Amino acid sequence: MQPRSRSRVPVDYAVSFSGEQISGEGLLNNLTISGGEIESLVPLPIGANLHLLLQTSGARPPIVIALAIVRWKQGDRYGIEFVRFQGDAKQQLQDMLNQRDG
């Protein structure tokens, strides 16, 4: 694990993911604009490329992360780096994080 450059915002969002020969669901426990921590019973290998769908709170549409990479694991917790967003997902995520900080 590397030191974090941004503080993480605690969240409790359902997340579904898929990748090469991997698919499943989990819970996103904390979040930054560049990544987060997922808790899942589905084993995710370090270095796996994933497509994520974050179900945020309220009536907001899901946030789609086109490419995320598993950077670390500890038990059933996984550190995920967001590499590529789909559409305006990065702006959606930034707006949501700004609202939670305020």
C-alpha positions in Angstrom: 0.0 0.0 0.0 1.2 3.5 -0.8 0.4 6.6 1.1 -2.7 8.4 0.0 -2.4 11.7 -1.8 -6.0 12.6 -1.1 -8.2 12.2 1.9 -10.9 9.6 1.5 -14.6 10.3 2.0 -16.5 7.6 3.9 -19.4 6.2 1.8 -21.6 3.2 1.8 -22.5 2.6 -1.9 -23.4 -0.6 -3.7 -21.0 -1.4 -6.5 -21.1 -3.9 -9.3 -18.0 -4.9 -11.3 -16.9 -6.9 -14.2 -13.7 -7.8 -15.9 -12.0 -10.6 -17.7 -13.5 -13.7 -16.1 -14.6 -11.7 -13.1 -17.9 -10.3 -12.1 -19.7 -9.6 -8.9 -20.9 -7.0 -6.4 -19.6 -5.4 -3.3 -19.7 -2.3 -1.1 -17.7 0.8 -1.7 -16.5 2.0 1.7 -14.5 5.1 0.9 -13.9 7.2 -2.1 -11.7 9.8 -3.7 -11.8 11.2 -7.3 -9.0 8.8 -8.1 -10.2 5.6 -6.4 -11.7 3.8 -3.4 -12.0 0.7 -1.3 -14.3 -2.1 -2.2 -15.4 -4.8 0.2 -16.5 -8.0 -1.7 -16.6 -11.7 -1.2 -15.6 -12.2 -4.8 -11.8 -12.6 -5.0 -10.2 -9.9 -7.1 -6.6 -10.4 -8.2 -4.1 -7.4 -7.8 -3.7 -5.9 -11.3 -7.2 -6.9 -12.5 -8.9 -4.4 -14.9 -12.5 -3.8 -13.9 -15.5 -1.9 -15.2 -17.4 -0.4 -12.2 -21.0 0.8 -11.7 -21.4 2.8 -8.5 -24.9 3.1 -7.2 -24.9 6.4 -5.3 -27.4 7.7 -2.8 -30.6 9.4 -3.7 -32.0 9.7 -7.3 -28.6 10.2 -8.9 -27.8 8.1 -11.9 -25.1 5.4 -11.4 -21.5 6.5 -11.9 -19.7 4.4 -14.5 -16.0 3.8 -14.2 -14.9 2.4 -17.6 -11.5 1.2 -16.3 -10.4 0.6 -12.7 -7.4 -1.4 -11.5 -7.1 -3.4 -8.3 -4.0 -2.0 -6.6 -4.0 -3.9 -3.3 -6.0 -6.4 -1.3 -6.4 -7.2 2.4 -8.8 -10.0 3.2 -12.0 -9.1 1.5 -11.1 -5.4 1.0 -9.6 -4.1 -2.2 -8.0 -0.8 -3.2 -9.2 0.3 -6.6 -7.6 3.0 -8.8 -10.0 4.8 -11.2 -8.2 5.1 -14.6 -10.9 6.0 -17.1 -14.4 7.4 -16.6 -17.4 7.0 -19.0 -19.1 10.2 -20.2 -19.4 12.8 -17.5 -18.9 10.3 -14.7 -15.7 12.1 -13.4 -17.6 15.4 -13.1 -20.5 13.6 -11.4 -18.1 12.0 -8.9 -16.3 15.3 -8.2 -19.7 17.1 -7.7 -20.8 14.4 -5.2 -17.5 14.5 -3.3 -17.7 18.3 -3.1 -21.2 18.1 -1.6 -20.1 15.5 1.0 -17.1 17.7 2.0 -19.3 20.8 2.5 
